[in-house]
């Protein structure tokens, strides 16, 4: 089997999983009944549509980006690398989320290729990583080639329960990996508290699904609170998290790769805006867009719809270009780069 597939949990890790109340009948369960795809959808029909996507699912020219020395960032900053890969600098600590820098979002190089100009940052460009956070084990969030190259730079890893089985197969030491079930917390540096929370999604890198967990994460760093959404369909979990932990200074929200064939595992942009409001977020940054064509919508439609809905709901939004530094302590002038890129 390809090494990229990783490994399903076993031994003590599997025993811990089987003791969880969100694990039944050999699989992790969502809070709500959730279909990965509608029962009346033909797999062959969906595959045909996917292999014959309209041309506008990809940009026709290179996406704009900013060249940034990631070793010289402000103490409080956000840098996005396309799709769901981004870096948070909080009180001088560097936290890297779901890095995928190998040029594709699949176990094989000829599938799921990055958009032109969207893959300008590589593992070699990353600074020392104080904490690597992995929301779940899908290929567009956990990339074997990327994390293998990052290994010498990573001090600690936080991820959803079970995902450590992949990392250990790839040579990471168990001593640096912290795996969390929903509502579990871990503390680092006597300042950062990370809590895993429910997301409405699924997991799996080969033919088996639901063997590892998928999560959103809450970061509480002194006076600053951040919600990292990972992948999720809309549910009342956002309200529950908002009541329990809100308000949030920042919510990083999934926005993209939605489709009518999988409405319960990915949000439409308007739902992502509503979810940010449910969380009581003061501002939002939309991610999960503008790098891979994993759905059939035009590549820049997610940002257009998200910004429109956020304006109507009076939610403050920041959407930086790839590599552009957003300094939390400074005013931000938004450029509609996703529109300019099509001109």
N, C-alpha and C positions, 0 to 999 in steps of 0.2 A: 504494500500500500504506500502511496506517496506520503513522504514525511510531512508535507503541507497539511495533510488531514489531521494531524495531531493524534490524540489518544483519548478515548472515553475514560471517565473516572473509574478507579478500582480501589481495593484495599480499604485503608482507614478513611480515605476521602469519600468513597462510596458509602461507607457505613455512616458517616456524618450526613451525607445527602439523604439517605433512607430514613433518618430520624427527623427530617424536616416536615412540618405540617403542610407545606406547599409542594410536596413530592408524593405522588400516588401512582400506583400501577406501573411503576418503572419509568415515570416521567415527571418532570417539573410541570406544575399547573399554573395557568394564569388566574388572577383574581376572579375574572369573569370568563364564562365559556367563550372561546375564541377560535375562529376558523382561520387557518393559514390561507386558504383559498375557498371560494364558494363551492358548495357541493355540486352545483349544476355546471361548473366550469370544466370543459374538456381540456386535459393536459396538452394534447396535441394541438388544439386550437390556440391555446395560450402560447405554446412554444412557437407556432407559426407566426403569430403576431409579434412575439418578442424578437424573432429572427428577421422580421421584415418591418422594423420600426421606421417611422417617417424620418426624413433627413434632419428635421429641426430638433431632434432629441440631442444633437451634438452641435456645438457652435461651429461656424464656418471659418473662423479665424482664431488665432491664439488668444486665450483669455489674458486680460491684463494682470500683472502681478507687481509686487514691490520686492526688491532685493534687500533683505535685512540681515544684519549680523546678529544672530540669535544669542550670542555671548554678551551682548551689550544692551540688554533690554531694561526698561524702567522696572522699579520694584513691584509695580502693580500693572500688569499688562495682559493683553490677549492677542494672539497671533493665530490666524486660520490658514490651513494648508490645502483647502479644498475638501469637499465631502464632510466627513465627521472627524477629521484629523485637525487638532488644534493644540496650542500651548497656552497654559495659564501661568503667569508669574504672580505669585501672591506673597507679599512680605518677603521678597527675595528668594522664595523657593520656586523651583521650576517643576511644573506638573504637565506631562504630555498625555493627551487623551487619544486613544484609538488611532495610532499612526499607521498609515498605509502609503508607503513611498516606493513601491516596486513597479508602478506603472500600470497595474491592473488590479481588479477586485475579484479574483477567482484563483483556483488552485493551478490553473494553466495560463501561460502568458498570452495566448491568442484570444482570450475572452475577457470582456469587461475592461477594455483599455481606457486609460485616462484621456480626458479631452486634451486637445492641443493647448499647450501653455499651462495646464493645470497641475503638471507633475514636475515643477521646477525645483521643488525642495526634496532633498534626499536624506536618508538616515545620517549620512556624513555631515550634513549641515546642522544637525541638532547639537545643542550644548549638553553639558552634564545634566542628567535627568534625576532630580531628587525623588520623583515619584511618577511611575508609569501607571495610568489608570485605563483599564480595558473593560468596556461595558458588557460585551458578550462576544461569542466566538465566531460570528459570521465573517466571511472573507473581506468584506468592505470595512470591517472594524478591527479585525485581528489578522495581521499579515505575517506569515512565517518568515519571509525574506527580510522584512523590515525589522521585526523584533530581534531576529538573529544578529543583524548588524548593530542594533542598538545595545545589545547585551552588555558590552564593557562600560557603557555610559549610565546604566540604570542602577540606582541604589535600592529602591523599593518598588514593589508592584502591588496594586490593589485591584481586585477583579471580582466578578460574580462567582459564586460557589460552583466548583467543578472545572472552571476554566484553567485552573492551575495544572490540571492533568496534561493539557497541551504544552504548557510552558515547561514543565519538567521533562517531557519527552524531547523538547528542543534544547535541553541543557541548562535551564535556569535552576538555580538553587532554591530548594523549598524554603530556606530560611528567609528569603527576601519577599516571599509571596504571601499576601494576606487575602483570603477568599471570604466573601461576605454573603450571607443569605439576606433576604429582605428584612429590614429593620435592625440588622446587626450593625455595630459601629466599631471603628478602630481609631486610635489617636496616634499622632505623629508629632515629634518635635515639641511636645507639651503645648501646642498651639492649634494644630489642625485636627479637627474631628471629621471623619468621613462616615456617612451612613448610607447603606444600600437601601433602595426603596423599590416598590413594584413598578414594572413597565409591562405593557400589554404586547407581547411579541413572542418569539420562539428562538431556538438555538439549533446548532448542528452544522458540521463541516463535511460530513459524508452522507451515508444513507440513513443514519439514525438521527432523530431529532429529540429535543427536550431532555437530553442527558445532562447538560450543563445549564446553569441559570442565566437569565438576562435581567439587567437591572438599570434603573436610573440611580444617580448618586447625589447626595447632599454634602457640600463642603462648607464647614463652619470654621473660618479662620479668623480668630479674634472677633472684630466687629463686622466682618464681611461674610455674607452668606451667598453661596452659589448653588444653583440647581443644574445638574448635567443630565439631560434627558435620555441620552442613548436613543434607541429605536422604540417606538410605542404607538399603538393605536390609541384613540381617545377613550377615556373612561373616567369614572368618578374618582379614581385614585389621585388625580391631580388636585382636586378639591381637598381630599383627605391629607395629602402632603402639605398643601398650603395652610390648612388649619393647624397642622401639627408642627410645622417648621417655619412657615412664612412670617413676615414678608421676606422675599429674596431680593438682594441687591442686583442679581443677574440670573437670568434663566437662559441656558443654551438649549435651543429647541430644535428638534427634528423638523425639517421642511424640505421635502422632496422625495422622489421615488415612490410616490403614491399612485394608486390605480384602483378603479372600481372593482377589480378582481381580488384585491386584498385590503378591503376597507377597515378591517379590524386590527391589522398589525402595523399599519403606517397611517399617519394623520394627513389629511388634506391641509393646505396652508391655513385656511380659516380656523380649522380645529386646533392647529398649533398655537395660533394667537389666543384662542379661547383658553387653551390649557395654560398658557403663560399667565393669563388673568386669574384663572383658578388658583394658581400657585401664589398669587399676590406678588408677582414679580414687578420690580420698579423699571426694569428694562429687559430686553430680549435680544439675543443674537441667534439668527437662524442658521443652521448647518444642515448637512446631509444633502447637499446639492452641488451642482456646477463642477463635477469631476468625472462621474461615471454615469452612463445611461443605463440605469437598472429598471427603468419604467418607460412608458410611452409618451409622457408629456414633453412639450418643448423644454429645452434645457434651462431657459431662464424664466419659465412660467412660475416656479415656486417663489422666487423672490418678488416678482411682480404681484402675485396674489397675497403673499405674506405682508408686504409693505402696505398694500391697499387696505387689507383688513385691519392691520395695526393702526393705521391712520384713522379709520372709522371708529375704532375702539379706544383711541387715544393711548396706545401703548408705545412707549419709546423704544425704537429699534436701531441697532447699529449693525451694518453689513459691510465689514471691511473687505478689501481685495485680498487675494492670496498673498501672504507675506507682509501685509500692511499691519503696522503696530497700532493697536487701540490702547491708549494709556488711560486707565480709569480715572486719573486725576485731572485730565484735560478735556476741554470741549472737543467734540468730534464733528467734522464737516462731512456729511454723507455725500458720496458721489454715486450716481446710478450707473455703475460700471457695467452691470448686466444688460443695460440697454445700449450703452455706447459700444459694447463689444459686438453688436450685430450690425452696426452702421458701416 
